[in-house]
Amino acid sequence: MIESVLNTIRENNMFISGDRVIVAVSGGPDSICLLHVLYTLREKLNITLLAAHVNHCLRGIEADKDELYVENFCKNLGIQFKSLKIDINNVAKNRNISCESAGREERYKFFKKLKIEFNAQKIAIAHNANDQAETILMRIIRGAGLNGLVGIRPVRDNVFVRPLIHITRDEIEKYCIDSALHPRIDKTNFETVYSRNKIRLELIPYIQKNFNRDIIEVLNRFSDTIKVDNDYLEHISREKFKKYCDIKLEKVIISREAFLEKEAILTRIIRFSLESAVGSLKDFEKIHIIGIIDIQKHSTGKELTLPHNIFAINSYGNIIIRKNSTRTQIPCAEQYKLKIGYNYIPNIKSKIYVKLMDHNQYMHFNQNRFVGYFDYDKVEGDIVLRNRKRGDRLIPLGMSGNKKLKDLFIDLKVAKDRRDSIPLICFGDKIGWVVGYRISELFKVDKNSKTILAIGFESEEL
């Protein structure tokens, strides 16, 4: 079996010579086998081991005995040992989640903490071929897609490694007996309270007896086959994601062209977009992906509410995925008088530079959509910064008649959720500049202009 594990390690490049490895050890057959195998291979692989054990306080004295057993096991082998004792029932109750979820979260939090303290490169987990088969069956029952049917990957994030992923539970138990390891047995593994235990104790034995005694191996081969196809689709979709998506802070804009792609590619582009905007895909399901595709077919402004306070918005065929955070803007009742020189407006986190120059200086300046130039001799009244108000109009550059600001935004395809936050520069009571978009015909620089007013914006919000 050791050679088989070594082949898995090498095929998946799990370790690099000199790696420091944290091994998750519960005290059961799987994790004790893993720790012992890695201990046996430590010199050949040139790795250093640290055993990490979490006592969940779910089984009273038995849990304490598990912890003591692992500690003594490590002491006998000369392996450094670290443990965490935590009342998982309490954690689950306080967070309003299941004990399984709470236990998993606390274990991985502990492993990551140790990774920093131990300066480790890898965290080894004892998932095996039976775990893989059980996971795939669970996901088939739940209706997972290709990505879910890949199951448990041998390596995740280049940190979490599973050297036993191709070893069956029967092989593990035989190894423990042959090596006289005497692992602890968690009796809750034989209770059919949890779905996974029902699959392990009832469904798989039933399939083995009535359909295929090699179902564990078959499901593992199935996973490997799915992985090849899925990895190819993921690669293609990742390239399309880069092509069609504009990634910003807590927001992703999916171009309308992405929705012309085949559904297998499009759904993955949307999944990558959600992951980029939120940081994970937790609680996002296929129904949410379909919902985003659906609103893209409707008119601009259509919205979809998603988990974790996320919104998907149709903006002229593009889909904006963002957190439902209120955009910083100038309060409707407020406006700011700008002075010549430097101005800072905290409400919109903006630096505004106002300066005067002669016509010759203006001719040598590069055009920038966040710098506006105006004929200063046409300016009457104060230079004022504000957001739009009902009934706002201006005469856009090159036109002779007034246009509603709302209609201008529609023509320019400015998303509804952005319109109230776009700053306006007014001269007296007249709009001189819709910042970043249009200046007014009334204040344009022409050949007769002598003194030029330049206004530049630097803002986190634009």
Secondary structure, DSSP 8 states (H G I E B T S, - for coil): -HHHHHHHHHHTT---TT-EEEEE--SSHHHHHHHHHHHHHHHHHT-EEEEEEEE-SSSTHHHHHHHHHHHHHHHHHT-EEEEEE--HHHHHHHHT--HHHHHHHHHHHHHHHHHHHTT-SEEE----HHHHHHHHHHHHHHT--HHHHT-S-SEETTTEE-TTTTS-HHHHHHHHHHTT------GGGG-TTSHHHHIIIIIHHHHHHHT-TTHHHHHHHHHHHHHHHHHHHHHHHHHHHHHHEEEETTEEEE-GGGGGS-HHHHHHHHHHHHHHHHS--TT--HHHHHHHHHHHTS-TT-EEEETTTEEEEEETTEEEEEE--------TT--EE--SEEEEEGGGTEEEEEEEEEHHHHHTS---TTEEEEEGGG--S-EEEE---TT-EE-BTT-SS-EEHHHHHHHTT--HHHHTTS-EEEETTEEEEETTTEEBGGG---TT--EEEEEEEEES--
